[in-house]
Amino acid sequence: MKLFSLAAGANNTIQLNYCPETLLIVSTVAPTKVQVRALGEGVVLDLDATGAGLMRNIRDNKEVAKNYKFRLADGLLVGKNIEIEVTAGAAATVVYCYSTGEKGENYVVTERNTVLANTSQLFKKFFTLALSAFAAGDMLTVEYADGTTQLLNDADEIKALCAETHSDILLLDNLEQDIRSVTHVPTANTTVYIQRLKV
């Protein structure tokens, strides 16, 4: 269902009495702000332009260049008070929402977190984790479910881990829950984007 269209830099907010499974934004440039709030329950999706570029089309086999597609739930959630706010990054931005027809039970939460320079941040129980940047000297320690630990200290290593589903981005795909935890220690402030199921 088409929700609204936006001119470059324009902002709009719409309220729905349900949470759609998917939010789709069609634009030649990443939106500068995408936020979905479940009123009385919290934020479901919170992305800036960098996050929109990283977290779009997760696990899609056929990525369409102009599509910014974000999962909001594991199906259609009825009886919810949802507020969707989008700020366009380009002219002729169109915002849609849709569901596959299956009833859902849980939100798929996508949030951002700032990790301060030279501090350690632990992330657990996520589907997807993406980094805004990874510089020389940064460290990412990945602990797998089988107990194996791997230290990643180069951006190309991280990009190679998700090369089958995404091209040239700093992203860890953990849908199968093979990763138990990730510890990130950046040399400069870094934004980390996390997607998880809210039960």
VMD Tcl script that draws the C-alpha trace (Angstrom):
set ca {
  {0.00 0.00 0.00}
  {1.34 3.42 -0.93}
  {1.59 5.62 2.17}
  {2.95 8.91 0.77}
  {5.39 10.62 -1.61}
  {8.09 13.11 -0.65}
  {10.17 15.80 -2.32}
  {13.90 16.03 -1.57}
  {14.52 16.91 2.08}
  {10.81 16.73 2.93}
  {9.54 14.89 6.01}
  {6.23 13.15 6.66}
  {4.70 11.08 9.44}
  {1.74 8.72 9.18}
  {-0.08 6.65 11.79}
  {-1.44 3.15 11.23}
  {-3.53 0.88 13.46}
  {-1.40 -2.14 12.52}
  {2.28 -2.91 12.00}
  {3.05 -4.03 8.46}
  {5.62 -6.75 7.91}
  {7.73 -4.60 5.57}
  {8.42 -0.93 4.91}
  {9.57 -0.13 1.36}
  {11.06 3.22 0.34}
  {11.73 3.74 -3.37}
  {14.35 6.43 -3.96}
  {17.55 7.05 -5.91}
  {19.27 8.13 -2.65}
  {19.04 6.75 0.88}
  {16.48 8.49 3.10}
  {18.15 10.70 5.71}
  {15.83 9.46 8.46}
  {13.57 6.43 8.81}
  {11.87 5.85 12.13}
  {9.00 3.52 13.03}
  {7.56 3.80 16.52}
  {5.10 1.43 18.21}
  {3.34 3.92 20.46}
  {3.47 2.74 24.07}
  {5.93 -0.04 23.16}
  {9.06 1.64 21.81}
  {11.03 2.20 18.63}
  {10.87 -0.56 16.01}
  {13.17 1.00 13.38}
  {15.65 3.86 13.79}
  {18.01 4.60 10.90}
  {19.95 7.52 9.46}
  {21.15 7.60 5.84}
  {24.20 5.41 6.57}
  {22.08 2.85 8.41}
  {19.46 2.84 5.66}
  {22.17 2.00 3.15}
  {23.59 -0.79 5.33}
  {20.39 -2.38 6.63}
  {18.29 -2.29 3.45}
  {17.21 -5.45 1.65}
  {18.63 -7.81 4.28}
  {18.75 -11.38 2.90}
  {17.17 -10.44 -0.43}
  {18.55 -12.44 -3.35}
  {17.56 -9.88 -5.97}
  {18.44 -6.42 -4.74}
  {16.79 -3.58 -6.64}
  {19.02 -0.49 -6.73}
  {16.29 2.03 -5.82}
  {14.65 -0.08 -3.09}
  {15.21 0.45 0.62}
  {13.28 -2.43 2.15}
  {13.13 -2.96 5.94}
  {11.48 -5.77 7.91}
  {9.32 -4.45 10.76}
  {7.73 -7.68 12.01}
  {7.57 -11.43 11.45}
  {4.14 -10.95 9.83}
  {1.20 -8.55 10.02}
  {0.66 -7.29 13.60}
  {-2.93 -6.11 14.06}
  {-4.20 -3.82 16.82}
  {-1.00 -1.77 17.08}
  {-0.51 2.00 17.10}
  {2.31 2.57 14.64}
  {3.89 5.85 13.59}
  {6.12 5.92 10.50}
  {8.36 8.94 9.89}
  {10.55 9.36 6.81}
  {12.79 12.21 5.65}
  {13.62 11.96 1.94}
  {17.17 12.11 0.66}
  {16.08 12.74 -2.94}
  {13.12 13.97 -4.95}
  {10.37 11.55 -5.94}
  {10.71 9.36 -2.85}
  {7.72 7.04 -2.42}
  {6.96 5.16 0.81}
  {5.01 1.86 0.82}
  {4.18 -0.82 3.35}
  {3.05 -4.39 2.83}
  {2.66 -7.80 4.45}
  {2.75 -11.31 3.00}
  {-0.63 -12.13 4.51}
  {0.66 -14.16 7.43}
  {-0.22 -13.04 10.94}
  {2.83 -12.09 12.96}
  {3.68 -12.16 16.64}
  {6.88 -10.15 17.07}
  {8.53 -6.93 15.96}
  {11.83 -7.11 14.07}
  {13.65 -4.24 15.79}
  {16.41 -2.36 13.94}
  {18.26 0.12 16.14}
  {21.47 2.09 16.17}
  {24.03 2.34 18.92}
  {27.14 4.52 19.18}
  {30.30 2.79 20.38}
  {32.73 5.37 21.75}
  {36.38 5.42 20.74}
  {38.62 2.98 22.61}
  {35.73 1.42 24.55}
  {34.39 -2.11 24.35}
  {30.77 -2.88 23.45}
  {29.26 -6.39 23.56}
  {26.37 -7.40 21.26}
  {24.31 -10.58 21.69}
  {21.13 -12.14 20.27}
  {21.02 -10.30 16.95}
  {20.07 -11.25 13.38}
  {22.20 -8.63 11.69}
  {24.96 -6.30 12.87}
  {26.41 -3.60 10.60}
  {29.18 -1.05 11.18}
  {29.25 2.52 9.86}
  {33.05 2.30 9.55}
  {35.99 0.06 10.38}
  {39.41 1.73 10.54}
  {42.96 0.51 11.02}
  {43.34 -0.46 14.67}
  {39.67 -1.36 15.18}
  {38.92 -4.83 16.55}
  {35.88 -7.07 16.28}
  {35.89 -10.27 18.31}
  {33.32 -12.83 17.20}
  {32.39 -15.71 19.51}
  {30.56 -18.51 17.73}
  {27.97 -20.85 19.25}
  {30.43 -23.77 19.14}
  {32.89 -21.82 21.33}
  {35.28 -20.78 18.55}
  {36.52 -17.19 18.78}
  {37.73 -15.16 15.80}
  {39.42 -11.74 15.85}
  {38.63 -9.54 12.85}
  {40.90 -6.53 12.45}
  {40.47 -5.59 8.79}
  {37.41 -4.29 6.94}
  {37.94 -6.69 4.03}
  {37.56 -9.68 6.39}
  {34.15 -8.45 7.53}
  {33.02 -7.70 3.98}
  {34.03 -11.22 2.91}
  {31.83 -12.80 5.59}
  {28.64 -11.51 3.95}
  {29.77 -11.50 0.33}
  {27.13 -14.09 -0.67}
  {24.18 -11.90 0.33}
  {25.55 -8.34 0.28}
  {28.30 -6.59 -1.63}
  {31.05 -4.51 -0.11}
  {29.48 -3.63 3.25}
  {30.51 -4.09 6.88}
  {27.81 -6.52 7.97}
  {27.52 -9.76 9.98}
  {24.56 -11.98 9.11}
  {23.45 -14.07 12.10}
  {19.98 -15.31 11.14}
  {20.96 -18.91 11.94}
  {22.30 -17.74 15.33}
  {25.77 -19.20 14.68}
  {27.27 -16.17 16.43}
  {26.89 -16.05 20.21}
  {28.38 -12.57 20.71}
  {30.40 -9.79 19.09}
  {32.67 -7.38 20.95}
  {33.59 -4.20 19.11}
  {36.48 -1.89 20.07}
  {36.82 1.04 17.63}
  {39.58 3.67 17.54}
  {37.00 6.38 16.74}
  {33.31 6.75 17.57}
  {31.37 4.28 15.42}
  {27.67 3.70 14.85}
  {26.55 0.09 15.01}
  {23.21 -0.97 13.53}
  {21.58 -4.05 15.11}
  {18.55 -6.05 14.01}
  {16.86 -8.46 16.42}
  {13.52 -10.02 17.23}
  {11.57 -8.33 20.04}
  {9.52 -10.96 21.86}
}
mol new
graphics top color blue
foreach p $ca { graphics top sphere $p radius 0.5 }
foreach p [lrange $ca 0 end-1] q [lrange $ca 1 end] { graphics top cylinder $p $q radius 0.2 }
display resetview
